[in-house]
Amino acid sequence: MQGTAQTHNASQISFQDFLQSAQEKESVKGAEIAFSVHAQNRLQERNINLSHEDLARLQSAVDKLAQKGARESLIYMQEVALVVSVANRTVITALEKLQGTDNIITNIDSAAII
């Protein structure tokens, strides 16, 4: 599917290119989404590649969550779960297909499925 979070797809841009592109773009509604070192490592380890459209959808979701007063959110996007600090506009970690042993995520106050 074009424009969705995918794994193992050579036609997707590399995470490094994606991150550089995201940092170069100016945000219309708020500050750009940042990725913690931990989140960057998880995305690379799990071979999770996000498209430019995915970044735009993530940006929009964080904007909406911020308007609702969310602080720490789980954003689930095409089988990729991202834990995001809404206040800091930072992705804290990434999971593919909620792969934890218990699939329990704590210390969040909201969720968005996009």
Helices and strands as residue ranges (DSSP letters): E 6-7, H 15-24, E 34-35, H 37-45, E 48-49, H 52-67, E 72-77, E 80-85, E 90-96, E 110-113
